[in-house]
Amino acid sequence: MELKSELKDMIIRELKLKNVSPEDIDDEGPLFGSESKLGLDSLDAVELVVIVQKKYAVDIGDRNTATVAFASINALADYITKNRPAP
């Protein structure tokens, strides 16, 4: 499964988003903030950090890193790809 599709499915499933499908999540659209269609908040951000760290073994150490990594699906996929440990 393509990483972006996997991330969309994971976000919907793990954050228990109702009435949201993967097609509703724009690859370039913001995941958080007033312009986001997902309605995610700071608690969702913390949960998402933990999920990404467990699933992909990628450390998101501070708020600035999280802001960059969670800017969009594209940004998150790029961050994971660049920071994931080699198999």
C-alpha positions as a Markdown table, in Angstrom:
| # | Residue | x | y | z |
|---|---|---|---|---|
| 1 | Met | 0.0 | 0.0 | 0.0 |
| 2 | Glu | 1.3 | 3.4 | -0.9 |
| 3 | Leu | 2.5 | 5.3 | 2.2 |
| 4 | Lys | 0.1 | 8.3 | 1.7 |
| 5 | Ser | -2.9 | 6.0 | 1.5 |
| 6 | Glu | -1.7 | 4.0 | 4.5 |
| 7 | Leu | -1.3 | 7.3 | 6.5 |
| 8 | Lys | -4.8 | 8.4 | 5.6 |
| 9 | Asp | -6.3 | 5.1 | 6.6 |
| 10 | Met | -4.3 | 5.1 | 9.8 |
| 11 | Ile | -5.3 | 8.7 | 10.8 |
| 12 | Ile | -9.0 | 7.9 | 10.2 |
| 13 | Arg | -8.9 | 4.6 | 12.1 |
| 14 | Glu | -6.6 | 5.5 | 15.0 |
| 15 | Leu | -8.1 | 8.9 | 15.6 |
| 16 | Lys | -11.6 | 7.5 | 15.2 |
| 17 | Leu | -12.7 | 10.1 | 12.6 |
| 18 | Lys | -16.4 | 9.7 | 11.8 |
| 19 | Asn | -17.7 | 10.5 | 8.3 |
| 20 | Val | -14.2 | 10.9 | 6.8 |
| 21 | Ser | -12.9 | 8.7 | 4.0 |
| 22 | Pro | -9.3 | 8.7 | 2.7 |
| 23 | Glu | -10.6 | 10.5 | -0.4 |
| 24 | Asp | -11.7 | 13.4 | 1.8 |
| 25 | Ile | -8.1 | 14.0 | 2.9 |
| 26 | Asp | -6.2 | 16.2 | 0.5 |
| 27 | Asp | -2.5 | 15.3 | 0.2 |
| 28 | Glu | -1.5 | 19.0 | 0.3 |
| 29 | Gly | -4.3 | 20.1 | 2.8 |
| 30 | Pro | -3.4 | 20.9 | 6.4 |
| 31 | Leu | -4.0 | 18.2 | 9.0 |
| 32 | Phe | -4.4 | 20.7 | 11.8 |
| 33 | Gly | -5.6 | 24.3 | 12.2 |
| 34 | Ser | -8.5 | 26.3 | 11.2 |
| 35 | Glu | -8.1 | 25.5 | 7.5 |
| 36 | Ser | -8.1 | 21.7 | 8.1 |
| 37 | Lys | -11.3 | 19.8 | 7.2 |
| 38 | Leu | -10.4 | 17.1 | 9.7 |
| 39 | Gly | -11.0 | 19.0 | 12.9 |
| 40 | Leu | -7.9 | 17.6 | 14.6 |
| 41 | Asp | -6.8 | 19.2 | 17.9 |
| 42 | Ser | -3.7 | 19.1 | 20.1 |
| 43 | Leu | -4.7 | 15.8 | 21.8 |
| 44 | Asp | -5.0 | 14.2 | 18.3 |
| 45 | Ala | -1.5 | 15.6 | 17.6 |
| 46 | Val | 0.0 | 13.9 | 20.6 |
| 47 | Glu | -1.8 | 10.6 | 19.8 |
| 48 | Leu | -0.5 | 10.9 | 16.2 |
| 49 | Val | 3.1 | 11.4 | 17.3 |
| 50 | Val | 2.9 | 8.2 | 19.4 |
| 51 | Ile | 1.3 | 6.2 | 16.6 |
| 52 | Val | 3.9 | 7.4 | 14.0 |
| 53 | Gln | 6.8 | 6.6 | 16.4 |
| 54 | Lys | 5.5 | 3.1 | 17.1 |
| 55 | Lys | 4.5 | 2.2 | 13.6 |
| 56 | Tyr | 7.4 | 3.7 | 11.6 |
| 57 | Ala | 10.1 | 4.0 | 14.3 |
| 58 | Val | 10.4 | 7.7 | 13.5 |
| 59 | Asp | 11.1 | 10.1 | 16.2 |
| 60 | Ile | 9.2 | 13.4 | 16.3 |
| 61 | Gly | 11.0 | 15.0 | 19.1 |
| 62 | Asp | 9.7 | 18.5 | 19.5 |
| 63 | Arg | 6.9 | 20.9 | 18.6 |
| 64 | Asn | 8.8 | 22.4 | 15.6 |
| 65 | Thr | 9.5 | 19.0 | 14.1 |
| 66 | Ala | 5.8 | 18.0 | 14.6 |
| 67 | Thr | 4.6 | 21.2 | 12.9 |
| 68 | Val | 6.7 | 20.5 | 9.8 |
| 69 | Ala | 5.9 | 16.7 | 9.8 |
| 70 | Phe | 2.2 | 17.2 | 10.3 |
| 71 | Ala | 1.7 | 20.0 | 7.8 |
| 72 | Ser | 0.0 | 17.7 | 5.3 |
| 73 | Ile | -0.1 | 14.1 | 4.2 |
| 74 | Asn | 2.7 | 14.8 | 1.7 |
| 75 | Ala | 4.8 | 16.4 | 4.5 |
| 76 | Leu | 4.2 | 13.4 | 6.8 |
| 77 | Ala | 5.0 | 10.8 | 4.1 |
| 78 | Asp | 8.2 | 12.8 | 3.2 |
| 79 | Tyr | 9.3 | 13.1 | 6.9 |
| 80 | Ile | 8.7 | 9.3 | 7.5 |
| 81 | Thr | 10.6 | 8.4 | 4.3 |
| 82 | Lys | 13.6 | 10.5 | 5.2 |
| 83 | Asn | 13.7 | 9.6 | 8.8 |
| 84 | Arg | 12.7 | 5.9 | 8.8 |
| 85 | Pro | 15.5 | 3.5 | 9.9 |
| 86 | Ala | 16.9 | 1.4 | 7.1 |
| 87 | Pro | 15.4 | -2.1 | 6.9 |
